[in-house]
Amino acid sequence: MKVTYHFFFLLIFLFVACQSQPDANRIVDECIKTHGGENYQHFHIEFDFRTYHYLLSHEGGQFIYQRSFTDSAGRPVEDKLTNTSFTRRVSNQLVSLDSAGRNRYKNAVNSVAYFVLLPFKLNDPAARKTYVGQTIIDGQPYNKIQVSFNAEGGGDDFQDVFFYWIHQKNHTMDYLAYSEGGARFRKAVNPQTVGGIRFQDYINYTSAKGDTTSVGQFDELYRKGMLSVLSQIEQKNIRVTR
């Protein structure tokens, strides 16, 4: 009987613990709703980023991501990524690419699209979300969410791990960190809503050379003033149509 009571109280403890632990999926869903909600389901977004012009299109589960630019020889180049393919055209002629080149260009297009479409992309089927705590940044309360990816559907860099800081009251995604291509911490600035979707620029920070702090702890380095500004991430001339 004593064992039964112990087991009963253990079940109660586990139930209470599960109830008190914030749910990462719910937090992300609320964030997506705040940033655009249903407006993410069908859209055509155009913007300029550095020397490139981008077109991002979603129709339900189908997407097309395009970037166009002029190369050093003055030729027009168009890269196009869809759910099932990637192509490059130079002067409107299809270019044959080896595996390394195709992956490099495809990842470049997908990376820009991913960050512009945050937090919407956090609900991709391959994304695994985990609540890892709460913290205060710039005097504001945040939930910290860790996102990793399944190998199937997670892309070439599925082993990367990202962290997102979502405001507990405003439900906005104001900070993020990642190690892909170098450890980075981004602070959202200049938010604007176009076509019902919230867009943000970012101040891009990095840690000191040789620093081995996990990107999941970059909020602590930021609070201590131990990160330095690396660059500014800006999307210009944003247009949204449906």
C-alpha positions in Angstrom: 0.0 0.0 0.0 2.9 2.3 0.8 4.3 1.8 -2.7 0.9 2.6 -4.2 0.7 6.0 -2.3 4.3 6.9 -3.4 3.4 6.1 -7.0 0.2 8.1 -6.7 2.0 11.2 -5.4 4.7 10.8 -8.1 1.9 10.9 -10.8 0.5 14.1 -9.2 4.0 15.7 -9.2 4.6 14.8 -12.8 1.2 16.1 -13.8 1.7 19.4 -12.0 5.2 19.8 -13.5 3.9 19.2 -17.0 1.1 21.8 -16.4 3.5 24.4 -15.1 6.0 24.0 -18.0 5.2 26.6 -20.7 4.5 24.9 -24.1 6.9 25.9 -26.8 4.4 25.2 -29.6 1.8 27.4 -28.0 4.3 30.2 -27.5 5.4 30.0 -31.2 1.8 29.8 -32.4 0.9 33.0 -30.5 4.0 34.7 -31.9 3.1 33.7 -35.5 -0.4 35.0 -35.0 1.0 38.4 -33.8 3.4 38.7 -36.7 0.9 37.8 -39.5 -1.2 34.8 -38.7 -3.4 33.8 -41.6 -1.7 36.3 -43.9 1.2 33.9 -44.1 -0.9 31.3 -45.9 -1.2 33.0 -49.2 1.2 35.8 -50.2 3.7 37.3 -52.7 6.4 39.3 -51.0 9.0 41.4 -52.9 11.9 43.2 -51.4 15.5 44.3 -52.0 18.3 42.9 -49.8 21.8 44.2 -50.5 22.3 43.8 -54.3 19.5 41.3 -54.8 15.8 41.5 -55.5 13.7 38.7 -53.9 10.3 37.4 -54.6 8.8 35.0 -52.0 5.5 33.3 -52.9 3.4 30.9 -50.8 0.2 29.3 -51.8 -0.8 26.9 -49.0 2.0 24.4 -48.7 3.6 25.3 -52.0 6.4 27.9 -52.2 8.6 29.7 -54.8 11.6 31.7 -53.7 13.4 33.7 -56.3 16.3 36.1 -56.3 17.5 38.2 -59.2 20.7 40.3 -59.7 23.2 41.4 -62.3 26.5 39.5 -62.2 30.0 41.1 -62.7 29.7 40.6 -66.5 26.5 42.6 -66.6 24.3 39.6 -67.2 20.9 39.1 -65.5 20.8 36.1 -63.1 17.7 34.5 -61.7 17.8 31.8 -59.0 14.5 29.9 -58.3 13.8 27.5 -55.4 10.6 25.5 -55.0 9.4 22.6 -52.9 10.9 20.2 -55.4 13.7 22.0 -57.4 16.3 24.6 -57.8 17.3 26.3 -61.0 19.6 29.1 -62.1 19.2 31.1 -65.3 21.8 33.5 -66.7 20.6 35.8 -69.5 17.4 33.7 -69.4 19.4 30.5 -70.3 19.2 27.5 -67.9 22.6 26.9 -66.4 23.9 23.4 -65.6 25.2 23.3 -62.0 27.3 20.7 -60.2 26.1 19.5 -56.7 28.3 21.9 -54.8 27.2 25.0 -56.8 23.6 24.0 -56.7 23.6 23.6 -52.9 25.5 26.8 -52.4 23.1 28.9 -54.4 20.0 27.1 -53.1 21.1 27.6 -49.4 21.8 31.3 -50.1 18.3 31.8 -51.4 16.7 29.7 -48.7 18.6 31.4 -45.8 17.4 34.9 -46.7 13.8 33.6 -47.2 13.9 31.8 -43.8 14.9 34.8 -41.8 12.5 37.2 -43.6 9.6 34.8 -43.0 10.3 34.3 -39.3 8.5 33.4 -37.1 6.2 31.7 -39.6 9.0 29.3 -40.6 9.2 28.0 -37.0 6.2 25.8 -37.8 7.8 24.0 -40.7 7.2 20.2 -40.2 10.9 19.5 -39.7 11.3 22.0 -36.8 11.5 20.7 -33.3 10.7 23.3 -30.6 11.7 23.2 -27.0 11.1 25.6 -24.2 14.4 26.3 -22.4 13.5 29.1 -19.9 12.7 32.7 -19.4 15.0 35.8 -19.1 15.1 39.5 -19.1 16.6 41.4 -22.0 16.7 45.2 -22.1 14.3 45.3 -19.2 11.7 43.1 -20.9 10.5 39.5 -20.1 11.1 36.8 -22.7 10.5 33.1 -23.2 13.5 31.4 -24.8 12.7 28.7 -27.4 15.3 26.3 -28.9 14.7 25.0 -32.4 16.4 22.1 -34.0 15.5 20.1 -37.1 14.7 16.6 -38.2 17.1 15.1 -40.8 14.1 14.5 -43.1 12.9 17.8 -44.4 15.4 19.8 -42.4 17.6 20.8 -45.3 21.3 20.5 -45.7 22.0 22.2 -42.4 19.5 20.3 -40.3 22.1 19.9 -37.5 22.1 23.6 -36.8 20.4 24.8 -33.6 18.6 28.2 -33.3 17.4 30.1 -30.3 14.5 32.6 -30.3 13.5 35.1 -27.6 9.8 35.8 -27.7 8.3 38.6 -25.6 6.0 37.2 -22.9 3.4 39.9 -23.2 3.7 41.3 -26.8 4.4 37.9 -28.3 6.9 39.4 -30.7 10.2 37.6 -31.8 12.7 40.3 -30.8 16.0 38.4 -30.6 17.5 35.2 -32.1 20.8 33.4 -32.2 22.4 30.8 -34.3 25.8 29.2 -35.2 25.3 28.6 -39.0 28.1 30.3 -40.8 29.5 31.8 -37.5 27.9 32.4 -34.1 25.5 35.3 -34.3 23.0 37.2 -32.1 20.4 39.4 -33.8 18.3 42.1 -32.3 15.1 43.1 -34.2 14.8 46.8 -35.0 12.6 49.0 -37.3 9.5 46.8 -37.3 6.9 47.6 -39.9 3.7 45.9 -41.0 3.1 45.5 -44.8 0.1 43.6 -46.1 -0.7 42.3 -42.6 2.8 40.8 -42.1 5.3 42.2 -39.6 8.8 42.7 -41.1 11.9 43.5 -39.0 15.5 44.6 -39.7 18.2 43.3 -37.4 21.4 44.4 -35.7 23.7 41.5 -36.2 26.1 40.8 -33.3 29.0 38.5 -32.8 31.2 37.4 -29.9 34.9 38.0 -29.4 37.3 35.9 -31.4 38.0 32.6 -29.6 34.9 32.9 -27.4 33.3 29.4 -26.9 30.0 30.5 -25.3 27.0 28.5 -26.7 24.8 30.7 -28.8 22.0 29.7 -26.5 23.7 31.9 -23.8 24.3 34.9 -26.1 21.6 36.8 -24.3 23.8 36.8 -21.3 26.8 38.2 -23.3 24.5 40.8 -24.8 23.4 42.0 -21.3 27.0 42.2 -20.2 27.9 44.2 -23.3 30.3 41.5 -24.5 29.0 41.3 -28.1 30.1 43.6 -30.9 28.0 44.8 -33.9 29.0 43.0 -37.1 26.4 44.2 -39.6 22.9 45.6 -40.2 20.3 43.3 -41.8 17.8 45.4 -43.8 15.0 44.6 -46.2 14.1 47.5 -48.4 11.1 48.4 -50.8 8.9 45.7 -49.3 5.7 44.9 -51.1 3.0 42.3 -50.3 0.3 41.2 -52.7 -2.2 38.3 -52.8 
